[in-house]
Amino acid sequence: MHDEFLVPNGLLDTTFPDDGNVQDLPAPLIEGSTKAGGKVFPTTSRNVSWGVGEGNVVTTPIDLARWIRHLLKGEAGVNAAQVARMRTCMPTSDRHVTYGLGITCNPPDLGVGHDGAITGYLTVARHDSTNDVTVVVFASLLDVDDIGGRMTCCWKPPAKCAPRWAIDRTRICPTQGVRGRRV
């Protein structure tokens, strides 16, 4: 995995925990917390090796941006025909609206990418191929009491958000309007 996937894609701060006895995340790390029942719990020291393919990838926002950009440009070892199949999006539930093969396509003006959540962390990654722009929104608090609230409004049109969240999107989604660096 390291030699054939991580190194060729420049993912030098990405690991795949696979030892069920290890409870600590590898460095670099950001402390994660989960809010449930109105209480906040630290959830950084939690083994994620059980979540093969859905949580056992530990990475940085920069590596994630690099990966999603390489993947969707057909530069990550997946051929162009397969990337096109991934981008073929079909309607699903109201939550995703359209979804491809492992790719979220909603809303289309934010590009395509993937969302991920595990106790303590929530991540949204999107790549806009037309403008060659990649955005990663990362939160180190997973609020299970409001799982469809504030963070959802970061990528939904204001009319689709509850009025209380649509009022001040810049405070809720501080990354909007911030220029990133090319990876």
C-alpha positions in Angstrom: 0.0 0.0 0.0 2.8 2.4 0.9 5.0 1.9 -2.1 2.2 1.4 -4.7 -0.4 3.9 -3.5 0.8 6.5 -1.0 4.3 7.4 -2.4 3.3 7.6 -6.1 0.4 9.9 -5.2 2.5 12.1 -2.8 0.5 11.2 0.2 3.3 11.3 2.7 1.1 12.2 5.7 -1.5 9.4 5.1 -1.6 6.1 6.9 -3.9 3.1 7.2 -4.1 1.8 10.8 -4.4 -1.9 10.8 -3.3 -3.0 14.2 -6.4 -3.4 16.5 -4.3 -2.9 19.6 -3.1 0.6 18.8 -5.4 3.3 20.1 -3.4 6.4 19.2 -3.5 8.2 15.8 -0.2 8.7 14.1 1.2 12.2 13.9 0.4 14.8 12.6 -3.0 14.8 14.2 -5.8 17.1 15.4 -7.7 16.2 18.5 -11.2 15.1 17.7 -14.4 15.3 19.8 -17.9 14.0 19.5 -21.0 15.7 20.9 -23.8 13.4 21.8 -26.7 14.0 24.2 -25.5 17.5 24.8 -22.1 16.3 26.1 -18.7 16.5 24.4 -16.5 13.5 24.5 -12.8 13.3 23.4 -12.6 10.7 20.7 -9.0 11.0 19.3 -7.7 7.9 21.0 -9.9 5.4 19.3 -8.7 2.6 17.0 -10.3 2.9 13.5 -8.9 -0.3 12.0 -12.4 -1.8 12.1 -13.6 0.7 9.5 -11.6 -0.7 6.5 -12.6 1.6 3.7 -14.8 3.8 5.8 -12.6 5.3 8.4 -9.3 3.6 8.7 -7.6 6.2 6.4 -5.8 8.8 8.5 -4.7 11.8 6.5 -4.2 15.5 6.5 -6.5 18.0 4.6 -3.6 18.7 2.2 -3.1 15.0 1.4 -6.8 14.6 1.0 -7.0 17.5 -1.4 -4.1 16.1 -3.3 -5.7 12.7 -3.5 -9.2 13.8 -4.6 -7.6 16.0 -7.3 -5.3 13.3 -8.6 -8.2 10.7 -8.6 -10.7 12.9 -10.4 -8.1 14.0 -13.0 -7.2 10.4 -13.7 -3.7 10.7 -12.3 -4.0 8.4 -9.3 -3.7 5.0 -11.0 -7.3 4.8 -12.0 -7.7 5.0 -15.8 -9.9 7.7 -17.5 -12.7 5.3 -18.4 -13.0 4.2 -14.8 -13.0 7.9 -13.6 -15.8 8.6 -16.1 -17.8 5.7 -14.6 -17.2 7.1 -11.1 -18.5 10.5 -12.2 -21.7 9.0 -13.7 -24.1 10.2 -11.0 -27.5 8.9 -10.3 -30.3 10.4 -8.2 -30.5 8.9 -4.7 -32.1 10.1 -1.4 -32.5 13.8 -0.5 -29.2 13.7 1.5 -26.9 13.1 -1.5 -29.2 14.0 -4.3 -26.8 12.4 -6.9 -24.1 9.9 -6.3 -21.6 8.1 -8.5 -19.3 5.2 -7.8 -17.9 6.5 -4.4 -18.3 10.1 -5.5 -20.8 12.6 -4.2 -22.1 14.9 -7.0 -24.2 17.3 -5.0 -24.4 20.2 -5.5 -22.7 20.2 -9.0 -21.4 23.7 -8.7 -19.1 22.6 -5.9 -17.5 19.9 -8.0 -17.5 16.2 -7.1 -15.9 14.4 -4.2 -16.7 12.5 -1.1 -17.9 13.2 2.5 -16.7 11.2 5.5 -17.4 11.1 9.2 -16.2 9.0 12.1 -16.5 9.8 15.8 -14.6 13.0 16.3 -14.2 14.1 12.7 -16.2 15.2 9.7 -14.7 15.9 6.2 -16.0 17.1 2.9 -13.7 17.0 -0.2 -14.7 18.4 -3.6 -12.8 18.9 -6.9 -14.1 21.2 -9.6 -12.4 19.9 -12.8 -13.6 22.8 -14.9 -11.6 25.3 -12.8 -9.1 22.8 -11.3 -10.0 23.8 -7.8 -10.1 21.5 -4.8 -11.7 22.3 -1.5 -11.5 20.3 1.7 -13.7 21.2 4.7 -12.5 19.6 7.9 -14.1 19.6 11.3 -12.7 18.1 14.5 -16.1 17.9 16.2 -18.8 15.5 15.1 -22.1 16.7 16.5 -24.3 13.7 16.3 -27.1 15.7 17.8 -27.1 18.0 14.7 -25.7 15.7 12.0 -27.8 17.2 9.2 -27.7 20.8 10.5 -24.8 23.3 10.4 -22.2 21.4 8.4 -24.8 20.4 5.7 -25.4 24.1 5.0 -21.7 24.5 4.0 -22.6 22.8 0.7 -26.3 23.3 0.3 -27.9 26.3 -1.4 -29.2 28.7 1.3 -32.8 28.0 0.3 -32.3 24.3 1.3 -31.0 25.1 4.8 -33.1 25.7 7.8 -33.6 29.5 8.1 -31.5 29.7 11.3 -28.4 28.4 9.5 -28.9 30.2 6.2 -28.7 33.6 7.9 -24.9 33.7 8.4 -23.1 31.1 6.3 -19.7 32.9 6.7 -19.7 32.3 10.4 -21.0 28.7 10.0 -18.6 27.8 7.1 -15.5 30.0 7.7 -13.7 28.5 4.7 -16.0 30.1 2.2 -14.2 32.8 0.3 -10.8 31.8 1.7 -8.2 31.2 -1.0 -6.4 27.9 -0.8 -3.1 26.7 -2.1 -2.6 24.5 -5.1 -1.6 20.9 -4.2 
